[in-house]
Every structure is written in structure tokens, then in C-alpha cells.
Amino acid sequence: MKTIFKYLLLSISIIATVFLFTSCDSDDNGDTTPPVINLISPVEDGILKIGGEHGIHLDMELSDNEMLSSYKVEIHNDFDGHTHTSSLKSAETTPFSFQKSWDLSGQKTAKIHHHEIIIPENATPGNYHLMVYCTDAAGNESYVARDIVLSHDGDDDDDHDH
């Protein structure tokens, strides 16, 4: 009889636990749709000028079905297949890296156009990744990744209004 009682208690505990976790799922009626990123510039495999007079031309449209929260731009080198060792550092150059977030609270859509990201003269030329992350008010995130090349002969971006 004790064995049946133990199995009955164990079964009730399992059923109660399953019911508790499935009934408290907060995603049932919430926003689960991630924001949309339309990254216009820089383009895939774009060549960006090191030490240029202007910053990187960042142009994109962000939108969400409910409300945006923020976006972040990250740039890091791809010299070593993402192990990020410092074996390529020298006295004259430094692998370029950048990370910054901007607030978009209260906006459902945003047209972003700026030149805030400056590539310094001593940046190491080569292959880099540019990542744009966008988060909505519910915490959903999406991202876009671009391969870019930093070069001393890159685009100084004089072909559009600043």
C-alpha cells in the first residue's frame, strides 16, 4: 500500500510541475516577433577607408510590429577565423574594433543615417565583420552580419549628402 501511495504522490507531483510550467508560459500572448533590419550601407564586401575624412556611412531602416528598444553596431576583425588572437598586432597597426548601442525607445520604426564610426589611421587593413543587432521592447533580437574590408584605398564616402 505504501508503494502505491508513493507512486501516486510522485505522479501527482509530476503532473503539477508540468501544469505549473506550461500554464505560466509568458510567450503565449506576448510579442514574439523580432524586429526587422534593412541594412542599406555598408554593403556586403564593402571596402571602407582607414583614416578617412568621414566616418563609416551607416544607413538602415529598423522596424518592429510593436515597439523598438535599441540597436547596436559591432565591428571586429576576421583575421584568424574568430579566435581573436593578437598575433597580427605590430607597432604600426592595431586591429580595429568597435561596439556601441543607441536607444530607440518609443519608436516603432527608425531610419538611421550617420557617420559616427571613425576608423583610425593606425587600424590594421584586412577582413572584418560588421554586425547590427536590433532589440524590441519585448526583448526579441535580430541581427544582420556583413563582411567588410578595411583598406587605405577604401571608399571615402563622398558620393552622398553627409
N, C-alpha and C positions, 0 to 999 in steps of 0.2 A: 504494500500500500504506500509506503514511504517513497518507493521508486517511482510510482505513478504520479504521486504528488510533486516530486522533484521535476519530472518531465513536464508536467502541466505548468508549473511555475516558470520553467525555462522557456516553454512555448509562448506563454503569455508575455514574458519579458521581451522575447524576440519580436513578437507582433507589435508590442507597444513601442519598441525602439524604431522599427520600420515605419510605423504610423507617425511617430514624432518627427522623424527626419523628412518624410515625404510631405507632411502637412505644413511644415514650416519653410518650404522652399520659397524664397523671396523672388525668384525669377518668374514665377507663374504669371504675374500680372504686370511686371516691371518692364522697363526699356532694356531690351537685349540686342538691339540693332547698333552695330558700331558706326562711328562717323565715316564719312566718305572724304577721301583726299584726292584732289585732282592737281597733281604737281606738274606745272607747266614748264618751269625753269628752276634749276638746270636740267638739261635733257640727259638721257642715258648716254654714257660715254662722252659727256661734255668735257671739254678742255678748259680749265679755269686758270686764270693768270695769277701767278705768285707775285705778290707785291704790287698788284695793280692799283691804279689810282682810285678805283671804286671797289666796293665790296662785292661779294657774290650776289648776282641777281637772283633773288628768291621770289618766285611768282607762283601762287597756288590759290585754289579755291577749296574751302573746307565747309562741310555741311553735316547736319545731323537731323534725324527725324524728330527729336525732342529739343535738346539744348547742348551746345558745345561747352567744354570746360577749359581746355588748354591745348597747345601744340608745342612740340619740342623738336629741335633740329640737332642732330648729332653727326659729326664728321670724324672719321678715324681712318688710319692708314690700312692698306691691304697688302703690305709689303711681304708678309710672312704667313699668309693663309690664316689670319686671325689668332696667331699665338701671341701677338703683340710684344715680341721681344725687342730689346733696344739694340740689336746687333747692327742696325743701319745708321745709328747716330754717328755724327762726326762733329768736328769743331765748327764747321761752316754751316751745317744744316741741322734742322730738327724736324722730326715727323710732326705734321700739323694735326691738332685735334681740337674739337670744338663741341660744346654742349650748352644749350640754353633753352629755357622754356618761356613761353609767353601766355598770358591769361586771355581767355576768350569768354569768360563768364557772361551770361545774359544774352549770348548771340546764338542764333540757330544756323546762320551761315556767316562766312567771313571770307573776304577777298584779301589775300596777303600779298604785299609787294614791298620789299625792302632790300637794302644793301648793307645791312648791319654786320655781316660776317666778313671780316677782313683777313686775307691770307698774308701773313708777314713775309718780308723779303727772305728770311732765313729758313722758310719752310722747305722740306725735302720734296723735290719733284717725284711724281710717281702715281700709282693707283691708290685711290681712296674710295670709301663708301660714304655716301650722304644718306642719312636716314631721317625721315619725317614721321613723327608719331603724333596722333591726334586722339584726345580722350574726350568723351562726352560727360555730361553731368552725372550719369548713372555709373560711370566708371568703365564703360566699354572703350576699348582702344583698337585703333587700326594703325597700320604703318605702310610706308612706301620706301623702297630702297633703290638707290641709283648708284651705279658705278660711275665715278668721275676721275679725271686725271688732272693733277696739279702740274703746271708747266710754266716756265719763264716766258714761253711763247703763246700762252693761252689767250682767250677772249677777254679783252678789257671792257667789254660790255658797253661800247659807245653807240650801239645800234638802236637804243630806245631812250625814252624820256626817263630821267632819274627823278 
